[in-house]
Amino acid sequence: MTWLERLREGSFRGVPVHTARRAGSGGKRLQVDSIPGEDAPVVEEFGLAPRRFTYECYVLGADYDQLRDRLLEAIEEKG
């Protein structure tokens, strides 16, 4: 199977894209402190960390340049 065949079709705000990779992160915000005279560190929890998502997408086709411009507009749109 070629890399082109492994792409997953989707869209972002109505603009068709082909996704190659995706990743996400998040979790809890933690602070680890060492206390003099103690063998074990102290871990403090500060709530949830921001969630971050990364996508590697392609716009394909004869009109790729127009799709690219539409995708950039969609990404920069508020909301």
PyMOL commands that set and color helices and strands:
alter all, ss='L'
color gray80, all
select helices_A, chain A and resi 3-6+64-76
alter helices_A, ss='H'
color red, helices_A
select strands_A, chain A and resi 8-12+15-25+28-33+42-48+52-58
alter strands_A, ss='S'
color yellow, strands_A
deselect
rebuild
show_as cartoon
